[in-house]
């Protein structure tokens, strides 16, 4: 059933990072199940923007680089870059899952992934006291063993689900705004997809930080 002629409703769908699973196989299955419901919303005449968390995903990516660094000397990867990688990784699976569901229903719509950043105040006191844990869950015994081996690592208990690591760059900031790209033509390349009934799975900002890519600006430069 389609909506009457006129401006369609735009619906923001938030997917928690933990709801997407802890590895690629689990994520593909979760996305496949979700895509079926999302296409139903589109068929009703709505525009869909998908936002998502990335705690388990960004932790998995950073842990992989850390393990490769220890094993074969691969350069370590900063958390913001790992966050950007997680956006592409999750967005890719969303586009694939949604695309397959479109194909089943003979729909010629478009899906696009938008890699976003969060502009933060570099003097935000939250940077001195990070409170956003990321990565896989460990037992209390495992966490204490990791901290004993490397005192620079800080693990905290997370909502009764286990212990996770804290990173300085992973904060819940109140001085933030979300943006995508200032490149010429960026917005114009996205809007046609929405106008034609498209879907935009992307990493976005809602409330406090959800593992976003932080950027502090000085003049015209990001740092």
ChimeraX attribute file (.defattr): number of C-alpha atoms within 10 A of each C-alpha:
attribute: neighborCount
match mode: 1-to-1
recipient: residues
	/A:1	9
	/A:2	10
	/A:3	13
	/A:4	9
	/A:5	7
	/A:6	7
	/A:7	11
	/A:8	15
	/A:9	13
	/A:10	13
	/A:11	13
	/A:12	14
	/A:13	13
	/A:14	16
	/A:15	16
	/A:16	15
	/A:17	20
	/A:18	16
	/A:19	15
	/A:20	23
	/A:21	17
	/A:22	17
	/A:23	11
	/A:24	14
	/A:25	10
	/A:26	13
	/A:27	21
	/A:28	19
	/A:29	14
	/A:30	17
	/A:31	21
	/A:32	19
	/A:33	14
	/A:34	17
	/A:35	20
	/A:36	15
	/A:37	12
	/A:38	19
	/A:39	19
	/A:40	12
	/A:41	16
	/A:42	22
	/A:43	15
	/A:44	14
	/A:45	19
	/A:46	22
	/A:47	23
	/A:48	22
	/A:49	22
	/A:50	19
	/A:51	20
	/A:52	25
	/A:53	25
	/A:54	26
	/A:55	24
	/A:56	24
	/A:57	29
	/A:58	27
	/A:59	25
	/A:60	19
	/A:61	19
	/A:62	23
	/A:63	17
	/A:64	13
	/A:65	19
	/A:66	16
	/A:67	13
	/A:68	14
	/A:69	14
	/A:70	11
	/A:71	9
	/A:72	8
	/A:73	11
	/A:74	12
	/A:75	11
	/A:76	15
	/A:77	15
	/A:78	11
	/A:79	21
	/A:80	19
	/A:81	15
	/A:82	20
	/A:83	27
	/A:84	19
	/A:85	18
	/A:86	27
	/A:87	27
	/A:88	17
	/A:89	18
	/A:90	25
	/A:91	24
	/A:92	18
	/A:93	19
	/A:94	26
	/A:95	21
	/A:96	17
	/A:97	20
	/A:98	26
	/A:99	20
	/A:100	15
	/A:101	20
	/A:102	18
	/A:103	11
	/A:104	9
	/A:105	11
	/A:106	9
	/A:107	13
	/A:108	11
	/A:109	16
	/A:110	18
	/A:111	23
	/A:112	19
	/A:113	21
	/A:114	18
	/A:115	20
	/A:116	20
	/A:117	23
	/A:118	21
	/A:119	20
	/A:120	19
	/A:121	19
	/A:122	15
	/A:123	10
	/A:124	14
	/A:125	13
	/A:126	18
	/A:127	18
	/A:128	11
	/A:129	14
	/A:130	17
	/A:131	18
	/A:132	22
	/A:133	25
	/A:134	25
	/A:135	21
	/A:136	18
	/A:137	20
	/A:138	19
	/A:139	13
	/A:140	15
	/A:141	9
	/A:142	13
	/A:143	21
	/A:144	18
	/A:145	12
	/A:146	17
	/A:147	14
	/A:148	12
	/A:149	10
	/A:150	10
	/A:151	10
	/A:152	8
	/A:153	14
	/A:154	19
	/A:155	21
	/A:156	19
	/A:157	16
	/A:158	16
	/A:159	7
	/A:160	6
	/A:161	10
	/A:162	15
	/A:163	24
	/A:164	24
	/A:165	22
	/A:166	19
	/A:167	19
	/A:168	15
	/A:169	19
	/A:170	25
	/A:171	24
	/A:172	19
	/A:173	23
	/A:174	14
	/A:175	16
	/A:176	20
	/A:177	17
	/A:178	18
	/A:179	14
	/A:180	15
	/A:181	12
	/A:182	8
	/A:183	7
	/A:184	8
	/A:185	9
	/A:186	12
	/A:187	12
	/A:188	9
	/A:189	11
	/A:190	18
	/A:191	12
	/A:192	12
	/A:193	17
	/A:194	20
	/A:195	12
	/A:196	12
	/A:197	19
	/A:198	21
	/A:199	25
	/A:200	23
	/A:201	27
	/A:202	25
	/A:203	32
	/A:204	27
	/A:205	21
	/A:206	13
	/A:207	9
	/A:208	14
	/A:209	22
	/A:210	23
	/A:211	30
	/A:212	30
	/A:213	27
	/A:214	28
	/A:215	20
	/A:216	16
	/A:217	13
	/A:218	10
	/A:219	6
	/A:220	6
	/A:221	8
	/A:222	10
	/A:223	10
